[in-house]
Amino acid sequence: MVRASVLDLLEKSLPWPLIREMDEERAFPHAAYDALAKAGFMGLFYPEEYGGTGGSHKDFTALVETLGYYYTGIAQAYMTTVIYAGMHVVKFGRPEVKAEIVPKIISGEIKLALAMSEPGTGSDVAGIKTRAVRDGDDYVLNGQKVWITCAHVADYLVVVCKTDIAAERHRGLSIFLVDAKAPGVTIRPLNMLGRRTTHANEVFLENVRISKRHMLGEENAAWKNLMHCLGVERLCLAAISAGHCAKITEYAADYAQQRIQFGQPISDFQVIQHKLVDMAIMSESARQSVWRVAELLDGGQNAVRELSMAKIICTDNNFRCADIGLQVMGGAGYSAEYDMAMFFRDSRVGPIGGGSNEIQRNVIAKQMGL
Ligand SMILES: Cc1cc2nc3c(=O)[nH]c(=O)nc-3n(C[C@H](O)[C@H](O)[C@H](O)COP(=O)(O)OP(=O)(O)OC[C@H]3O[C@@H](n4cnc5c(N)ncnc54)[C@H](O)[C@@H]3O)c2cc1C
């Protein structure tokens, strides 16, 4: 039901030809975002006490996989506000901050972005340098963030800062909800290879004053909360990529059945069939890995190892599907006249973002006791 209603909604609010134009213009998919909010999907994973529908990890996986299948940009738009950044507010915000912000996320009235990465700190999250210094009932923030998805359309930024420089690396971090229009916040768009409708940005913070009630979680204790939210982010990234694998496979198979060479559709050549079958296998195994994790999470398990595995399987398979699909289409695959070139660009970020696949392997190695 989720899948059918989301596809119907997106076909109306984000017709495919428009996506190609928006990709060129790097325009955020506002109409589709608003339509998802109006239909109640923003609150699907949020607890009922804050106006959400309290959906399970499986419900959520069905939604995000479908968004990724239709268009990764709308999936990214949804995920950035609702999961990347929004989860910190829902889980760790003060009651009055939740009461103010969460209903606005659910209604689509506001968008959020997560500002964690810095020029000197990507994989090494514990090395964050942005400073928040206590001043009476406020904190004053100074620093620079980079690769911040959707900061250019965000009303609020969820900013990870160092509050205690003397503390051991994983301690001394705190998270703040910052008004994106506050004095001292500057946002500069970046030109990225793919997912251009939800592109990344630089964020500069210069003497930005934040009331202490806008701290999300406890002072100096953000590490555990960050890791918790990054787990849900991995499920999301995996589900988007699984959906995208399926779309790419369908697209390439369709093209191969129509493209005639040597007097026959190229899909009659066994070598092309095998490429398409390999794509179908990668798509199905991506799907199975993400649904398995959703099941484990719904059963109350942390599933740290399986989350990292699913993130690797889904995002690697996504880019490999796009690469093989592009080869199946020959010159047409390499041309921006066809969608495959966009699929190729859009799928490349998966193994990098959300904790790179090398970092996921480090996580799994640790879980294996290595
Ligand atoms: C399109 C896009 C959107 C993004 N959106 C956001 C966002 O919204 N918010 C945000 O905070 N961040 C965001 N990021 C940042 C993203 O989380 C980082 O790019 C990612 O964590 C990798 O960090 P880095 O780019 O600094 O690479 P680096 O950490 O410099 O790593 C470079 C390479 O070295 C490898 N490497 C590093 N350390 C190790 C190690 N210990 N073991 C093995 N290999 C290692 C990495 O895997 C990678 O291959 C985004 C990035 C991209 C590309």
The ligand as an ORCA input file, in Angstrom:
! r2SCAN-3c Opt
* xyz 0 1
  C      27.185     14.086     -1.639
  C      27.600     14.094     -0.218
  C      26.692     14.487      0.747
  C      27.088     14.548      2.089
  N      26.190     14.999      3.018
  C      26.601     15.205      4.287
  C      25.735     15.830      5.241
  O      24.571     16.132      4.950
  N      26.217     16.072      6.480
  C      27.486     15.753      6.853
  O      27.850     16.021      7.982
  N      28.335     15.145      5.976
  C      27.925     14.873      4.704
  N      28.767     14.289      3.792
  C      30.121     13.938      4.211
  C      30.356     12.455      4.280
  O      29.816     11.920      5.458
  C      31.879     12.252      4.159
  O      32.237     12.584      2.823
  C      32.305     10.853      4.472
  O      32.103     10.548      5.837
  C      33.783     10.641      4.131
  O      34.565     11.665      4.680
  P      35.608     12.486      3.743
  O      34.870     12.870      2.514
  O      36.200     13.533      4.555
  O      36.676     11.411      3.334
  P      37.965     11.009      4.196
  O      37.563     10.744      5.601
  O      39.046     11.974      3.915
  O      38.326      9.613      3.519
  C      38.953      9.515      2.254
  C      39.122      8.038      1.932
  O      39.909      7.403      2.964
  C      39.165      6.325      3.522
  N      39.422      6.230      4.956
  C      39.427      7.249      5.864
  N      39.684      6.768      7.097
  C      39.820      5.424      6.971
  C      40.098      4.359      7.876
  N      40.208      4.567      9.193
  N      40.151      3.088      7.389
  C      39.996      2.858      6.058
  N      39.754      3.819      5.155
  C      39.663      5.084      5.606
  C      37.695      6.658      3.238
  O      36.882      5.493      3.256
  C      37.799      7.299      1.861
  O      37.821      6.314      0.874
  C      28.397     14.165      2.462
  C      29.300     13.750      1.471
  C      28.920     13.703      0.158
  C      29.919     13.263     -0.869
*
